[in-house]
C-alpha cells in the first residue's frame, strides 16, 4: 500500500513542507544553491518526519516514536552547530597541479567508471531495450564486487576531474561533456531513475565547494539547476513507469510521489510491527549491522541488514536476496539503544559537517574532499551502504589517485 493511501495525505504534506520550511530558513546561510546536496538532504529529512507525523496522527505516540523524533531533532541541532558556511571556508580556491596531471587522473577515473558498467553492457547486448531498464532487478541476484567498488569509489573522482577540466581547459571541454553525457545515458538505461538527479547534485557539490562565483553566477546556477531537476523528475517518472506492465506516466508519477514521502519507510515498518521485539540491540548488534557487508566475508555470522530484517518481519517470510528499507539514522539509534541517543547523533552530525567542509590542499586532496562531501549525508541515509562507499573511495584514492599525485615522474 502506498503511503499516501496508508496515512492522511494532508498530515503527510503539511509535515513535509513545514519541516522543509523550518530547515531551509534555519540553514539558509549554509545553502549555496538549489542544487546543493544539502537541499536534497533536507527533503529526505522532512520525508522521515512526515512518516512519523502520519503514524502519530493515526496511532498515537509511543517510546519508539519519541526516540525516532528525538534522534532527528538532535541531529539537526548538532548539525547547525558544527556546520560552517561554504563561502567563508572554501571561497576562491585555486585547483593545484598541472593540466597533464589532472588529465591523467581524469583518464584513470574515467576508465574505472566505465569498467564498472561492463556487466550492464554485456547484459544490454543480449536483451531488449525495455529490459535494459530492469537491470537493477538483475543485480539483486548478485553483482561483480570489483565493478561495484569501482562504481562507488571512482564516480566522484570522475565527476571532480571532469568539472575541473571543463572549467579550466576549453580545448577539451566538449569532449569531456560528451563523455559525461554518455556515462549518464548508460546509467539511465540501466534503470537508474535517480541518475540524473545524482549527477545534478554532483555538480552542486563542486560549485558549492570550489567555485561559488558571484551572485549572478549563483542565480544562473539556480535557474539551470531548476530546469535540470524538472528534467530529471520526468526521466525518473518515465523509467519508473517501465517497471510494471501497462503502467502509465500517471502511475509513474504516483510512485515517485510515494518515494518522495517515504524516505522513512523503515521507521514505518519498525513501528507498525513492533520490531524492537525481534531485533537485537546494543553496541555489538550495531557493529554487526553497520559492518555486515565486510563481516560476512570474514566470519560465519548472520549479516542480514536491518532493512532486510525489517522487510522479513513486515512480510512475514524469509527471503534469500537483500531487500528492504535503508538503515537510516533513527534506526541506527534504535539498534544502539536509548543511552546512545545524544552521543551518537552528535558524532554523526560532526562527521557529516566535517566531511562537507573538509579542505585538504593539493590536487589529490581537493579530489578526496569532493568525494567525501558528495557522500557526506549517506551516513544518515544508510550506515551500512555509507561504510561501503567510504571504503571504496579510499580504496580508489590510495590505489590510484594518491600514488599518481606523489610519484616522482614529470607530468608537466
C-alpha positions, 0 to 999 in steps of 0.5 A: 500500500502506498503511503499516501493511501496508508496515512492522511495525505494532508498530515503527510504534506503539511509535515513535509513542507513545514519541516522543509520550511523550518530547515531551509530558513534555519540553514539558509546561510549554509545553502549555496544553491538549489542544487546543493546536496544539502537541499536534497538532504533536507527533503529526505529529512522532512520525508522521515518526519512526515512518516512519523507525523502520519503514524502519530496522527493515526496511532498515537505516540509511543517510546519508539516514536519519541526516540525516532523524533528525538534522534532527528531533532538532535541531529539537526541541532548538532548539525547547525552547530558544527556546520560552517558556511561554504563561502567563508571556508572554501571561497576562491580556491585555486585547483593545484597541479598541472593540466597533464596531471589532472588529465591523467587522473581524469583518464584513470577515473574515467576508465574505472567508471566505465569498467564498472558498467561492463556487466550492464553492457554485456547484459544490454547486448543480449536483451531488449531495450525495455529490459535494459531498464530492469537491470537493477532487478538483475543485480539483486541476484548478485553483482561483480564486487570489483565493478561495484567498488569501482562504481562507488569509489571512482564516480566522484573522482570522475565527476571532480576531474571532469568539472575541473577540466571543463572549467579550466581547459576549453580545448577539451571541454566538449569532449569531456561533456560528451563523455559525461553525457554518455556515462549518464545515458548508460546509467539511465538505461540501466534503470537508474531513475535517480541518475540524473538527479545524482549527477545534478547534485554532483555538480552542486557539490563542486560549485558549492565547494570550489567555485561559488562565483558571484551572485549572478553566477549563483542565480544562473546556477539556480535557474539551470539547476531548476530546469535540470531537476524538472528534467530529471523528475520526468526521466525518473517518472518515465523509467519508473513507469517501465517497471510494471506492465501497462503502467502509465506516466500517471502511475509513474508519477504516483510512485515517485510521489510515494518515494518522495514521502517515504524516505522513512519507510523503515521507521514505518515498518519498525513501528507498525510491527513492533520490531524492537521485539525481534531485533537485537540491540546494543553496541555489538548488534550495531557493529554487526549491522553497520559492518555486515557487508565486510563481516560476512566475508570474514566470519560465519555470522548472520549479516542480514541488514536491518532493512532486510530484517525489517522487510522479513518481519513486515512480510512475514517470510524469509527471503534469500536476496537483500531487500528492504528499507535503508538503515537510516539514522533513527534506526541506527539509534534504535539498534544502539539503544536509548543511552546512545541517543545524544552521543551518537547523533552528535558524532554523526552530525560532526562527521557529516559537517566535517566531511562537507567542509573538509579542505585538504590542499593539493590536487589529490586532496581537493579530489578526496574532499569532493568525494567525501562531501558528495557522500557526506549525508549517506551516513544518515541515509544508510550506515551500512551502504555509507561504510561501503562507499567510504571504503571504496573511495579510499580504496580508489584514492590510495590505489590510484589517485594518491600514488599518481599525485606523489610519484616522482615522474614529470607530468608537466 
